[in-house]
Amino acid sequence: MPAGVTDRRAHPKTRTTLQSLVLMLALAAPCGTVHGATAGPASFNVAATVAAFCTVSATNVGFGGVNAGVAATNTAGRVRLTCNRGVTVPSVALNNGANNSGTQKRMRNAVSGDFLNYRIDRPTGATFLNCPVAGAGPEWNATNTIAATPLFTVTGGVKQIRLCASIPAAQYPSAGSYSDTVQVTATYN
């Protein structure tokens, strides 16, 4: 090699060191794309059994101020029946109240002990929201019940049944507050 010219070839010792370094990097670096291992897919079932179920509640019936001897009506009260679709409800019944005399429903004045007769007629119509003329329909009780199955044929959920309450005329009890408690029971399957 002429003088003043540098040999650009790598020194054999440097070349060996570079080859070793490249080999170590090649062993340490992943070859291609490495994916995590997978297993499956696996399956599992999700199951539930829905039972026929209903709940029943009712709103209060308030006649407000009533004049002696005068008839009064209130159709704002409702029985609220909540069931799942397709449930059979052969009977929604009312008892005759806590102050009844046989089948006659009566409110009682706690001070005087006097009674004020009233009725709850069975509502009519496919959805049980129509009230007959006060006192003209069959009274809703344990014998004259409502078969509410048609209410749940298409859909479940909350269904309202109207309380057709009335106080007959020609009653003259003492002045004061009168009340009663009526129970509603729904039979279903």
C-alpha positions as CSV (number, residue, x, y, z in Angstrom):
1,M,0.0,0.0,0.0
2,P,1.4,3.4,-0.9
3,A,2.5,5.6,1.8
4,G,-0.1,8.0,3.2
5,V,-3.0,5.8,2.2
6,T,-5.0,4.3,5.0
7,D,-6.3,0.7,4.7
8,R,-10.0,1.0,5.1
9,R,-10.5,-2.6,5.7
10,A,-11.5,-3.4,9.2
11,H,-8.9,-4.8,11.4
12,P,-9.5,-8.5,11.8
13,K,-10.1,-8.2,15.6
14,T,-12.7,-5.3,15.0
15,R,-14.4,-7.4,12.4
16,T,-14.8,-10.3,14.7
17,T,-16.2,-8.1,17.5
18,L,-18.8,-6.6,15.1
19,Q,-19.8,-10.0,13.9
20,S,-20.3,-11.1,17.5
21,L,-22.3,-8.0,18.3
22,V,-24.6,-8.5,15.2
23,L,-25.1,-12.1,16.2
24,M,-26.1,-11.2,19.8
25,L,-28.5,-8.5,18.6
26,A,-30.1,-11.1,16.2
27,L,-30.6,-13.6,19.0
28,A,-32.1,-11.0,21.3
29,A,-34.5,-9.4,18.8
30,P,-37.7,-11.3,18.0
31,C,-37.9,-12.9,14.6
32,G,-40.9,-11.6,12.8
33,T,-44.2,-10.6,14.6
34,V,-44.8,-12.7,17.7
35,H,-48.5,-13.0,18.9
36,G,-49.7,-14.2,22.3
37,A,-51.1,-17.7,22.3
38,T,-54.9,-18.2,22.4
39,A,-57.2,-20.9,23.4
40,G,-60.8,-21.5,22.6
41,P,-63.3,-20.2,21.9
42,A,-65.3,-21.9,24.7
43,S,-69.1,-21.6,25.3
44,F,-71.3,-21.4,28.3
45,N,-75.1,-21.2,28.8
46,V,-77.0,-18.4,30.5
47,A,-80.4,-19.6,31.8
48,A,-83.3,-18.3,34.0
49,T,-86.7,-19.6,34.9
50,V,-89.4,-16.9,35.0
51,A,-92.2,-17.8,37.4
52,A,-95.8,-16.6,37.0
53,F,-95.8,-13.6,39.3
54,C,-98.2,-10.8,40.3
55,T,-98.4,-8.0,42.8
56,V,-101.5,-6.1,43.8
57,S,-101.9,-2.7,45.4
58,A,-104.7,0.0,45.5
59,T,-105.2,3.7,45.8
60,N,-107.4,5.1,48.5
61,V,-111.0,6.1,47.9
62,G,-111.9,9.6,49.3
63,F,-115.4,10.9,49.1
64,G,-114.5,14.2,50.7
65,G,-117.4,16.2,52.2
66,V,-120.8,14.4,51.9
67,N,-124.1,16.0,52.8
68,A,-126.5,13.9,54.9
69,G,-129.1,12.0,52.8
70,V,-127.3,12.8,49.5
71,A,-125.7,10.1,47.3
72,A,-122.0,10.4,46.4
73,T,-119.7,8.7,43.9
74,N,-116.0,8.4,43.5
75,T,-114.4,6.6,40.6
76,A,-110.8,7.9,40.9
77,G,-109.5,5.0,43.0
78,R,-107.7,2.1,41.3
79,V,-106.6,-1.4,42.0
80,R,-103.1,-1.8,40.4
81,L,-102.3,-5.3,39.3
82,T,-98.8,-6.0,38.0
83,C,-98.1,-9.4,36.4
84,N,-95.9,-10.9,33.7
85,R,-97.3,-11.6,30.2
86,G,-99.4,-14.7,29.9
87,V,-100.2,-15.1,33.6
88,T,-103.6,-16.5,34.4
89,V,-105.5,-14.3,36.9
90,P,-108.9,-16.0,37.5
91,S,-109.9,-13.8,40.4
92,V,-109.3,-10.3,41.8
93,A,-111.6,-10.1,44.8
94,L,-112.4,-7.4,47.4
95,N,-113.5,-8.3,50.9
96,N,-116.4,-6.5,52.6
97,G,-114.3,-4.2,54.7
98,A,-113.5,-4.1,58.4
99,N,-116.9,-2.7,59.5
100,N,-119.2,-4.8,57.3
101,S,-122.6,-6.1,58.2
102,G,-122.8,-9.3,56.2
103,T,-122.1,-8.3,52.6
104,Q,-122.8,-4.6,53.3
105,K,-119.7,-2.5,53.3
106,R,-119.8,0.3,55.9
107,M,-117.5,3.1,57.0
108,R,-117.5,3.8,60.7
109,N,-117.2,7.0,62.8
110,A,-114.7,6.2,65.5
111,V,-116.2,8.8,67.9
112,S,-120.0,8.1,67.6
113,G,-119.8,4.5,66.4
114,D,-122.3,5.3,63.6
115,F,-122.0,3.7,60.2
116,L,-122.3,5.0,56.6
117,N,-123.1,2.3,54.0
118,Y,-121.2,2.3,50.7
119,R,-120.7,0.1,47.7
120,I,-117.9,-0.8,45.3
121,D,-119.4,-2.0,42.0
122,R,-117.6,-4.2,39.6
123,P,-116.2,-2.2,36.7
124,T,-117.1,-3.3,33.1
125,G,-115.4,-3.3,29.7
126,A,-112.5,-5.2,28.4
127,T,-110.0,-3.3,30.5
128,F,-112.3,-2.9,33.6
129,L,-112.2,0.9,33.5
130,N,-115.9,1.6,33.0
131,C,-118.2,2.1,36.0
132,P,-121.9,1.2,35.9
133,V,-124.4,3.7,37.2
134,A,-123.7,4.0,40.9
135,G,-125.3,1.1,42.7
136,A,-126.7,-0.6,39.5
137,G,-123.9,-3.1,38.9
138,P,-123.0,-6.2,40.8
139,E,-121.1,-5.3,43.9
140,W,-117.4,-6.3,43.7
141,N,-116.6,-8.7,46.6
142,A,-115.4,-12.2,47.3
143,T,-118.3,-13.7,45.3
144,N,-118.4,-11.3,42.4
145,T,-114.8,-11.2,41.4
146,I,-113.0,-10.0,38.3
147,A,-111.2,-12.5,36.0
148,A,-108.3,-10.4,34.9
149,T,-106.5,-12.9,32.7
150,P,-107.3,-11.0,29.4
151,L,-105.4,-8.0,30.7
152,F,-102.1,-10.0,30.5
153,T,-102.7,-12.0,27.2
154,V,-100.7,-9.6,25.0
155,T,-98.4,-7.7,27.5
156,G,-97.4,-7.9,31.1
157,G,-96.8,-5.0,33.4
158,V,-99.0,-2.7,35.4
159,K,-102.8,-2.8,34.7
160,Q,-105.3,-0.5,36.4
161,I,-108.8,-1.7,37.4
162,R,-111.2,1.1,38.4
163,L,-112.8,1.2,41.9
164,C,-116.5,2.2,41.3
165,A,-117.4,3.5,44.8
166,S,-120.6,5.1,45.8
167,I,-122.6,6.1,48.9
168,P,-126.3,5.5,48.6
169,A,-128.7,8.4,49.3
170,A,-131.1,8.6,52.3
171,Q,-128.5,8.0,55.1
172,Y,-128.4,10.4,58.1
173,P,-125.6,9.4,60.5
174,S,-124.0,11.8,62.9
175,A,-121.5,14.4,61.6
176,G,-117.9,13.4,61.7
177,S,-115.2,11.4,59.9
178,Y,-116.0,7.9,58.6
179,S,-113.6,5.3,57.3
180,D,-113.1,1.6,56.5
181,T,-110.3,-0.7,55.3
182,V,-111.0,-3.0,52.3
183,Q,-108.6,-5.8,51.3
184,V,-108.0,-6.7,47.6
185,T,-106.6,-10.2,46.8
186,A,-105.5,-11.5,43.4
187,T,-105.3,-15.2,42.6
188,Y,-102.9,-16.1,39.8
189,N,-101.0,-19.0,38.2
